[in-house]
């Protein structure tokens, strides 16, 4: 298992947020670049649309 990030990128504010990181197999995490087609519905079900939207907006902000 690997640490799969829903919102990818090592420079974003969401990189170390626990609700952005979930276990993924190598195939989904690396070969399928996170497999967002299946990851997205999981995130909505687990955290709700509001939280997912908040994470996306937070990641747009500049990290200082």
N, C-alpha and C positions, 0 to 999 in steps of 0.2 A: 504494500500500500504506500501511496505517496500523498503529500499534502496538496490537494487540488484546490485552487482558488477560483471562486465564482467570478470575481472581478480580477482579471489577471494584471500583471505588471508589478515590478519590484519597486517602483517609485511612488505608487499611489498611496493614499491615506488608509486604504482598506487592506493593505498587504498583511498586517499582523492582527487584524480583527478576527476574533474566534468564530463569529458567525459567517465569515467569508471563507473559512477553510474547512474542508471536509475530506475524508479519506477517498482516494480514487486509485484505481489500478493504473499501471503504467500505460496500458493501451488507451484508456480514456484521457488520462492527464497529458501524455506526451503525443501519442500518435493522432489523437482526435482533438488536440488543443483544448482540453477541458470538457469536451463533449457537452457543450452548452445546450444542445437540443434536449437533452435529458436533465441537465443540471438546473436549467431555468424553472421548469415545473416543480422540481423538488424544493427549490428555494421559496417559491410562492406558497407551496403547501406547508412548509416548515415554519417560515417566518412571516408570511403574509405580503401582499403587494406593497403595502405602505413601507415596510422595513426594506424591502428590495429597492424601492424607489429612493429611499433615504441613503442607502449605501451607494447607489449609482451617483446621486448628487454629491455626496461627500467625496467621492473619488475624483470629481471634477475640480475640486478646490486644490489650490497650490499648497504643497507640503513645505513647511518652513523648518 
